[in-house]
Amino acid sequence: MKKKILLTGSNGFIGKNIKESFLNDKYELITPSSKELNLIDTDCVDNYFKDKTFYAVLHAGTKPGHRNAKDPTNLFYSNVRMFMNLERHKDKYEKFINFGSGAVYDVSKDNFNVKETDIFKNFGKDDHSYCKYVVQKLINNLDGFVDLNIFGIFGKYEDWEIRFISNAICKAMYNLPITLRQNRRFSYLFVEDLMPILDYFIENDAKYKSYNVTPDGFVELKQMAEIVKELSGKDIPINIANEGYGLNYTGCNERLKSEIADLHFTKTEDSVSELINYYETIKNKIDIRLLLSDK
């Protein structure tokens, strides 16, 4: 029998990609809507788990606070409550894989090639960083729980209005300039490369409580814009509003690679090329008016 996996946030960017990956064939993915499982509502979560058990929970559900979020208020309360509403039913599953963030290191700091041993050295002031800090503190004392720190992730279904790589691709499709506020270094992960990592932690017991889920090295935003420009075949400008570099947002993946011996990451040019092909198929759904100004 296939292992039964509860996936929260299944209609989000990462969730949609998980549902289309090999994980959906290998496991029995249970993907309730927010109406079926309102993670903020304790009574709703309690009722949902009354007659259900799972092998593992993939917790990708979140209340976003990004520039395009409909309601960026109460982020800390909402996201910690979601986690705790699931945690209180830990007797109903064996494993809990949390989709964490590099924000656990505090996004207001310069994070260059940070390691898991650096976690908790800084205490994030914004709700997003603080939430990730608190959840990872809790996970450290929970059997069967693991936190995956994702610094930057891209692929189809992400919000092309604000997410840099998809935004750059869509602008190039319409012969618009690629714009960025300032050059920065990121540990960008292609979303498809996340799937075998999730598969590993479903099938194996984690040796640690926290892992940086990042590719080898890093990429600069300017470099990524140049890759998009070249692969798109468009003679368009790349406009950078501010000189120099913004804060680094990169993590070291030594711990992850030491545990998953055959870990593979898609070459940046190949992942961008694949994403360009995807947007070409849905070009009629991209509203050029939403690309004319940056949020």
ChimeraX attribute file (.defattr): number of C-alpha atoms within 10 A of each C-alpha:
attribute: neighborCount
match mode: 1-to-1
recipient: residues
	/A:1	5
	/A:2	10
	/A:3	14
	/A:4	17
	/A:5	23
	/A:6	21
	/A:7	22
	/A:8	22
	/A:9	22
	/A:10	23
	/A:11	19
	/A:12	16
	/A:13	18
	/A:14	23
	/A:15	20
	/A:16	16
	/A:17	22
	/A:18	22
	/A:19	17
	/A:20	11
	/A:21	14
	/A:22	14
	/A:23	17
	/A:24	14
	/A:25	11
	/A:26	12
	/A:27	16
	/A:28	16
	/A:29	22
	/A:30	16
	/A:31	18
	/A:32	16
	/A:33	13
	/A:34	14
	/A:35	8
	/A:36	11
	/A:37	20
	/A:38	17
	/A:39	25
	/A:40	21
	/A:41	13
	/A:42	17
	/A:43	12
	/A:44	15
	/A:45	19
	/A:46	16
	/A:47	11
	/A:48	16
	/A:49	15
	/A:50	10
	/A:51	8
	/A:52	9
	/A:53	17
	/A:54	19
	/A:55	17
	/A:56	24
	/A:57	24
	/A:58	21
	/A:59	21
	/A:60	18
	/A:61	21
	/A:62	18
	/A:63	21
	/A:64	16
	/A:65	16
	/A:66	12
	/A:67	12
	/A:68	13
	/A:69	10
	/A:70	10
	/A:71	12
	/A:72	12
	/A:73	13
	/A:74	11
	/A:75	19
	/A:76	19
	/A:77	13
	/A:78	17
	/A:79	22
	/A:80	18
	/A:81	16
	/A:82	21
	/A:83	18
	/A:84	16
	/A:85	20
	/A:86	19
	/A:87	17
	/A:88	12
	/A:89	14
	/A:90	20
	/A:91	11
	/A:92	18
	/A:93	18
	/A:94	15
	/A:95	24
	/A:96	25
	/A:97	22
	/A:98	21
	/A:99	19
	/A:100	24
	/A:101	24
	/A:102	27
	/A:103	23
	/A:104	27
	/A:105	27
	/A:106	24
	/A:107	21
	/A:108	14
	/A:109	14
	/A:110	14
	/A:111	20
	/A:112	16
	/A:113	17
	/A:114	18
	/A:115	18
	/A:116	20
	/A:117	8
	/A:118	11
	/A:119	18
	/A:120	15
	/A:121	10
	/A:122	16
	/A:123	17
	/A:124	21
	/A:125	12
	/A:126	14
	/A:127	16
	/A:128	21
	/A:129	21
	/A:130	22
	/A:131	23
	/A:132	25
	/A:133	23
	/A:134	16
	/A:135	18
	/A:136	25
	/A:137	14
	/A:138	14
	/A:139	19
	/A:140	15
	/A:141	10
	/A:142	14
	/A:143	12
	/A:144	17
	/A:145	24
	/A:146	24
	/A:147	24
	/A:148	22
	/A:149	23
	/A:150	22
	/A:151	21
	/A:152	20
	/A:153	21
	/A:154	22
	/A:155	23
	/A:156	19
	/A:157	17
	/A:158	20
	/A:159	16
	/A:160	21
	/A:161	22
	/A:162	17
	/A:163	17
	/A:164	19
	/A:165	25
	/A:166	23
	/A:167	21
	/A:168	26
	/A:169	27
	/A:170	25
	/A:171	24
	/A:172	24
	/A:173	19
	/A:174	14
	/A:175	15
	/A:176	19
	/A:177	18
	/A:178	24
	/A:179	20
	/A:180	18
	/A:181	14
	/A:182	16
	/A:183	19
	/A:184	19
	/A:185	20
	/A:186	23
	/A:187	27
	/A:188	26
	/A:189	23
	/A:190	23
	/A:191	19
	/A:192	21
	/A:193	18
	/A:194	20
	/A:195	16
	/A:196	17
	/A:197	16
	/A:198	17
	/A:199	14
	/A:200	14
	/A:201	18
	/A:202	21
	/A:203	11
	/A:204	10
	/A:205	12
	/A:206	19
	/A:207	12
	/A:208	14
	/A:209	19
	/A:210	23
	/A:211	25
	/A:212	26
	/A:213	30
	/A:214	30
	/A:215	28
	/A:216	17
	/A:217	14
	/A:218	20
	/A:219	16
	/A:220	16
	/A:221	22
	/A:222	19
	/A:223	13
	/A:224	18
	/A:225	23
	/A:226	17
	/A:227	18
	/A:228	25
	/A:229	23
	/A:230	14
	/A:231	16
	/A:232	19
	/A:233	11
	/A:234	15
	/A:235	12
	/A:236	17
	/A:237	15
	/A:238	16
	/A:239	14
	/A:240	15
	/A:241	11
	/A:242	11
	/A:243	9
	/A:244	9
	/A:245	13
	/A:246	13
	/A:247	16
	/A:248	20
	/A:249	24
	/A:250	28
	/A:251	29
	/A:252	21
	/A:253	20
	/A:254	16
	/A:255	16
	/A:256	21
	/A:257	18
	/A:258	10
	/A:259	13
	/A:260	13
	/A:261	8
	/A:262	8
	/A:263	14
	/A:264	14
	/A:265	14
	/A:266	14
	/A:267	11
	/A:268	16
	/A:269	14
	/A:270	12
	/A:271	18
	/A:272	23
	/A:273	16
	/A:274	13
	/A:275	20
	/A:276	23
	/A:277	13
	/A:278	14
	/A:279	19
	/A:280	14
	/A:281	9
	/A:282	9
	/A:283	14
	/A:284	9
	/A:285	9
	/A:286	17
	/A:287	11
	/A:288	16
	/A:289	7
	/A:290	14
	/A:291	20
	/A:292	12
	/A:293	9
	/A:294	11
	/A:295	9
